[in-house]
Amino acid sequence: MIELTKRVEDALDQIRPYLKADGGDVSLVEITDEKVARLELLGACKSCSMSMMTMKAGIEETIKRSVPEITGVEAVNLTPAF
């Protein structure tokens, strides 16, 4: 699991410069037994109206491309838009 965590962190490092450019960041909280990466969006990413799209199109896509064993990606602090 440690190697899997490192690979997910490496994938996040690929997208972090883009998040930080907009005042945000992301932190890996855990990888569940079902291989779901649970993330916390930080800074501007927490309240951005585009955070759901960033999560799906940017972060999740990057992780799944780099670490195909990951079955899902979810944010622990993201409130879905209605």
C-alpha positions as CSV (number, residue, x, y, z in Angstrom):
1,M,0.0,0.0,0.0
2,I,2.9,2.3,0.6
3,E,4.1,2.0,-3.0
4,L,0.5,2.7,-4.2
5,T,0.3,5.8,-2.0
6,K,3.6,7.0,-3.5
7,R,2.4,6.5,-7.0
8,V,-0.8,8.5,-6.2
9,E,1.2,11.3,-4.7
10,D,3.4,11.3,-7.8
11,A,0.3,11.6,-9.9
12,L,-1.0,14.5,-7.7
13,D,2.4,16.2,-8.1
14,Q,1.7,16.4,-11.9
15,I,-1.4,18.4,-11.4
16,R,-0.5,20.5,-8.3
17,P,1.2,23.3,-10.3
18,Y,-2.1,24.0,-12.0
19,L,-4.0,23.9,-8.8
20,K,-1.5,26.2,-7.0
21,A,-1.6,28.7,-9.9
22,D,-5.2,29.3,-8.9
23,G,-4.6,29.3,-5.2
24,G,-5.6,25.8,-4.5
25,D,-4.0,22.4,-3.7
26,V,-5.0,18.8,-2.9
27,S,-4.0,16.4,-0.2
28,L,-4.3,12.6,-0.2
29,V,-6.2,11.6,2.9
30,E,-6.2,7.8,2.4
31,I,-6.5,5.0,0.0
32,T,-9.3,2.7,1.1
33,D,-9.2,-1.1,1.0
34,E,-11.4,-0.9,-2.2
35,K,-8.6,1.2,-3.7
36,V,-10.5,4.5,-3.7
37,A,-8.3,7.5,-3.3
38,R,-9.9,10.0,-0.8
39,L,-8.6,13.5,-1.3
40,E,-9.1,16.8,0.5
41,L,-9.3,19.9,-1.7
42,L,-7.4,22.8,-0.1
43,G,-7.3,26.6,-0.5
44,A,-9.3,28.1,-3.4
45,C,-10.2,24.5,-4.5
46,K,-12.5,24.1,-1.5
47,S,-14.9,26.9,-2.5
48,C,-14.4,27.1,-6.3
49,S,-17.5,26.6,-8.3
50,M,-15.5,24.5,-10.8
51,S,-14.1,22.2,-8.1
52,M,-16.3,19.3,-9.2
53,M,-15.1,19.5,-12.8
54,T,-11.5,19.9,-11.6
55,M,-12.0,16.8,-9.5
56,K,-13.4,14.6,-12.3
57,A,-11.6,16.0,-15.4
58,G,-8.3,16.9,-13.9
59,I,-7.4,15.1,-10.7
60,E,-9.3,11.8,-11.1
61,E,-8.2,11.5,-14.8
62,T,-4.5,12.1,-13.8
63,I,-4.6,9.6,-11.0
64,K,-6.4,6.8,-13.0
65,R,-4.0,7.3,-15.9
66,S,-0.9,7.0,-13.7
67,V,-2.3,4.4,-11.2
68,P,-4.8,2.2,-13.0
69,E,-5.3,0.1,-9.8
70,I,-7.2,3.0,-8.3
71,T,-10.9,2.3,-8.7
72,G,-12.3,5.7,-7.8
73,V,-11.4,9.2,-6.6
74,E,-13.5,11.2,-4.1
75,A,-13.1,14.4,-2.2
76,V,-13.9,14.3,1.5
77,N,-14.8,18.0,1.6
78,L,-16.5,18.7,-1.7
79,T,-20.1,19.7,-1.6
80,P,-21.9,18.9,-4.8
81,A,-23.6,21.8,-6.6
82,F,-27.4,21.6,-6.9
